[in-house]
Amino acid sequence: MIGYYIIAGVIFLASMYVSNKLKSKFKKYSKMQLQNGMSGKEIAEKMLADNGITDVEVISVKGQLTDHYNPATKTVNLSEGVYSQRNAAAAAVAAHECGHAVQHATAYSWLKMRSTLVPMVNVASRMSQFVIMGGLVLLATTKLGATIFLIGIALFAVGTLFSFITLPVEYDASNRALVWLETKNMVTPQEHDAAKDALKWAARTYVVAALGSLATLLYFISIFLGRR
């Protein structure tokens, strides 16, 4: 299990670095007030309107970096700071979440695939670690252990697949946001660069998660193949 702890440690350090970098970027760009004076809520509502989306509501939710689009309720949920603030960071986040709403409205294939996997991932994520650990315990004593371990690996693989499908969804939402902000003259060139930088670091959190999940999956597979 030493290899597992090494992988977990590397993933943890990479995740902490990207997370801290993201927070510092958002803190920096939260001080860059928008020339147009619009709040995150107003940015979001205008982007939705410009894309002909009239059935999605923009609401405020508690917390920091809790922003998300909920396709089930058709709501763009903006954290309290983003919802009311009038800065480059708020504009970037609000437009990004609206990018997901546009994906939903246009039946973006990667988003549809991701949504299809959600129920399966919810079950797999809860069970995979327990099944894997149970399989590992039994692996040395019974053939049943190998079967249980393999089932655990398959469950973990579902989560890994989900994390990689998430990448094009997130990058596409950011691209839609940045293109809209620029073409509609919602931000100055400097503000656009700030929004782009903020979203770049936000996307990297998903990259680290995906690579970490893949590394862990490959480690489990190597154990299975090595003990057959």
C-alpha positions as CSV (number, residue, x, y, z in Angstrom):
1,M,0.0,0.0,0.0
2,I,3.0,2.3,0.1
3,G,2.6,3.1,-3.6
4,Y,-1.0,4.1,-2.9
5,Y,0.1,6.6,-0.2
6,I,2.8,8.0,-2.4
7,I,0.3,8.6,-5.2
8,A,-2.2,10.1,-2.7
9,G,0.5,12.4,-1.3
10,V,1.5,13.7,-4.8
11,I,-2.1,14.2,-5.7
12,F,-2.8,16.0,-2.5
13,L,0.2,18.4,-2.9
14,A,-0.7,19.1,-6.5
15,S,-4.3,19.8,-5.5
16,M,-3.3,22.1,-2.7
17,Y,-1.0,24.0,-5.0
18,V,-3.6,24.5,-7.7
19,S,-6.3,25.3,-5.1
20,N,-4.1,28.0,-3.4
21,K,-3.2,29.4,-6.8
22,L,-6.9,29.6,-7.7
23,K,-7.8,31.4,-4.5
24,S,-5.0,33.9,-5.0
25,K,-6.0,34.6,-8.6
26,F,-9.6,35.2,-7.6
27,K,-8.6,37.4,-4.7
28,K,-6.4,39.4,-7.1
29,Y,-9.1,39.8,-9.8
30,S,-11.8,40.5,-7.3
31,K,-10.1,43.8,-6.8
32,M,-10.3,44.6,-10.5
33,Q,-13.6,46.5,-10.8
34,L,-15.5,46.2,-14.1
35,Q,-15.7,49.3,-16.2
36,N,-19.3,48.5,-17.2
37,G,-20.3,48.3,-13.5
38,M,-22.4,45.2,-13.9
39,S,-22.7,42.6,-11.1
40,G,-22.3,38.8,-11.6
41,K,-26.0,38.5,-11.5
42,E,-26.4,41.0,-14.3
43,I,-23.6,39.5,-16.4
44,A,-25.3,36.1,-16.1
45,E,-28.8,37.3,-17.0
46,K,-27.4,39.2,-20.0
47,M,-25.5,36.2,-21.3
48,L,-28.6,34.0,-20.9
49,A,-30.7,36.6,-22.8
50,D,-28.1,37.0,-25.6
51,N,-28.3,33.2,-26.1
52,G,-32.1,33.2,-26.2
53,I,-32.4,31.3,-22.9
54,T,-35.5,32.5,-21.0
55,D,-36.2,29.6,-18.7
56,V,-33.1,29.7,-16.5
57,E,-33.1,31.6,-13.3
58,V,-30.0,33.2,-11.7
59,I,-30.0,32.8,-7.9
60,S,-27.6,33.3,-5.0
61,V,-26.2,30.5,-2.9
62,K,-24.1,30.5,0.3
63,G,-20.4,29.8,0.4
64,Q,-17.3,30.6,-1.6
65,L,-16.5,28.9,-5.0
66,T,-19.9,27.2,-4.7
67,D,-21.0,28.4,-8.1
68,H,-22.7,25.9,-10.4
69,Y,-25.4,25.3,-13.0
70,N,-28.1,22.9,-12.1
71,P,-29.8,21.4,-15.2
72,A,-32.5,19.7,-13.1
73,T,-33.8,23.0,-11.7
74,K,-32.5,25.2,-14.6
75,T,-30.8,27.6,-12.2
76,V,-27.4,29.3,-12.4
77,N,-26.3,29.3,-8.8
78,L,-23.8,32.0,-8.0
79,S,-22.0,32.3,-4.6
80,E,-22.9,35.4,-2.7
81,G,-19.7,37.2,-3.6
82,V,-20.0,36.5,-7.3
83,Y,-23.8,37.2,-7.4
84,S,-23.4,40.8,-6.1
85,Q,-19.8,41.8,-6.9
86,R,-18.8,43.9,-9.9
87,N,-15.3,42.7,-10.8
88,A,-13.4,40.6,-13.3
89,A,-13.5,37.5,-11.2
90,A,-17.3,37.7,-10.7
91,A,-17.8,38.2,-14.4
92,A,-15.6,35.2,-15.3
93,V,-17.5,32.9,-12.9
94,A,-20.9,34.1,-13.8
95,A,-20.3,33.8,-17.6
96,H,-18.7,30.3,-17.1
97,E,-21.8,29.0,-15.3
98,C,-24.0,30.4,-18.0
99,G,-21.7,28.6,-20.5
100,H,-23.1,25.4,-18.9
101,A,-26.6,26.6,-19.3
102,V,-25.9,27.3,-23.0
103,Q,-24.5,23.7,-23.3
104,H,-27.7,22.4,-21.8
105,A,-29.9,24.4,-24.1
106,T,-27.9,23.3,-27.2
107,A,-27.7,19.7,-26.1
108,Y,-23.9,19.7,-26.0
109,S,-22.8,16.1,-26.4
110,W,-20.2,16.0,-23.7
111,L,-22.6,17.5,-21.1
112,K,-25.3,15.0,-22.1
113,M,-22.8,12.1,-21.6
114,R,-21.7,13.5,-18.3
115,S,-25.3,13.9,-17.1
116,T,-26.1,10.3,-18.1
117,L,-23.2,9.0,-15.9
118,V,-24.2,11.0,-12.8
119,P,-26.5,8.4,-11.2
120,M,-23.9,5.6,-11.9
121,V,-21.1,7.7,-10.5
122,N,-23.1,8.5,-7.3
123,V,-23.4,4.8,-6.6
124,A,-19.8,3.9,-7.7
125,S,-18.1,6.7,-5.7
126,R,-19.8,5.5,-2.5
127,M,-19.0,1.8,-3.0
128,S,-15.6,1.6,-4.8
129,Q,-13.3,2.2,-1.9
130,F,-15.0,-0.2,0.4
131,V,-15.1,-2.9,-2.3
132,I,-11.5,-2.3,-3.2
133,M,-10.3,-2.5,0.4
134,G,-12.4,-5.6,1.0
135,G,-11.0,-7.2,-2.1
136,L,-7.4,-6.4,-1.0
137,V,-8.0,-8.0,2.4
138,L,-9.3,-11.2,0.8
139,L,-6.9,-11.2,-2.1
140,A,-4.2,-13.1,-0.4
141,T,-6.5,-15.8,1.1
142,T,-9.2,-16.6,-1.4
143,K,-9.9,-16.4,-5.1
144,L,-13.1,-14.5,-4.3
145,G,-10.9,-11.7,-3.2
146,A,-9.6,-11.2,-6.7
147,T,-13.2,-11.0,-8.0
148,I,-14.2,-8.5,-5.4
149,F,-11.1,-6.4,-6.0
150,L,-11.8,-6.4,-9.8
151,I,-15.4,-5.2,-9.1
152,G,-14.0,-2.4,-7.0
153,I,-11.6,-1.4,-9.8
154,A,-14.5,-1.3,-12.3
155,L,-16.5,0.9,-9.9
156,F,-13.5,3.2,-9.5
157,A,-13.0,3.3,-13.2
158,V,-16.5,4.8,-13.6
159,G,-15.5,7.8,-11.5
160,T,-12.2,8.1,-13.5
161,L,-14.2,8.1,-16.7
162,F,-16.5,10.8,-15.3
163,S,-13.6,13.0,-14.3
164,F,-12.2,12.9,-17.8
165,I,-15.6,13.6,-19.5
166,T,-15.9,16.6,-17.1
167,L,-12.8,18.2,-18.7
168,P,-14.2,19.1,-22.1
169,V,-17.4,20.2,-20.4
170,E,-15.5,22.7,-18.2
171,Y,-13.2,23.9,-20.9
172,D,-16.0,24.4,-23.4
173,A,-18.0,26.4,-20.8
174,S,-15.0,28.7,-20.2
175,N,-14.4,29.1,-23.9
176,R,-18.1,30.1,-24.4
177,A,-17.8,32.5,-21.5
178,L,-14.7,34.2,-22.8
179,V,-15.9,34.5,-26.4
180,W,-19.2,36.1,-25.2
181,L,-17.4,38.5,-22.9
182,E,-15.2,39.7,-25.7
183,T,-17.6,39.7,-28.6
184,K,-20.3,41.5,-26.6
185,N,-17.7,44.1,-25.3
186,M,-18.6,43.2,-21.8
187,V,-15.1,43.6,-20.5
188,T,-12.0,45.6,-21.4
189,P,-8.9,43.7,-22.8
190,Q,-7.3,43.8,-19.4
191,E,-10.5,42.5,-17.7
192,H,-10.7,39.8,-20.4
193,D,-7.2,38.6,-19.7
194,A,-8.0,38.5,-16.0
195,A,-11.1,36.4,-16.6
196,K,-9.2,34.1,-18.8
197,D,-6.4,33.6,-16.2
198,A,-9.0,32.9,-13.4
199,L,-10.9,30.4,-15.5
200,K,-7.6,28.7,-16.5
201,W,-6.7,28.0,-12.9
202,A,-10.3,26.9,-12.1
203,A,-10.1,24.3,-15.0
204,R,-6.8,23.0,-13.7
205,T,-8.5,21.8,-10.5
206,Y,-10.4,19.4,-12.7
207,V,-7.2,18.4,-14.6
208,V,-5.5,17.5,-11.3
209,A,-8.5,15.5,-10.1
210,A,-8.7,13.6,-13.4
211,L,-5.0,12.8,-13.5
212,G,-5.0,11.8,-9.8
213,S,-8.0,9.4,-10.4
214,L,-6.2,7.9,-13.4
215,A,-3.0,7.4,-11.5
216,T,-4.9,5.7,-8.7
217,L,-6.8,3.5,-11.1
218,L,-3.6,2.3,-12.8
219,Y,-2.1,1.5,-9.5
220,F,-5.0,-0.7,-8.5
221,I,-4.9,-2.4,-11.9
222,S,-1.1,-3.1,-11.5
223,I,-1.8,-4.7,-8.1
224,F,-4.5,-6.9,-9.6
225,L,-2.3,-8.0,-12.6
226,G,0.6,-8.6,-10.3
227,R,-1.3,-10.9,-7.9
228,R,-3.2,-13.0,-10.4
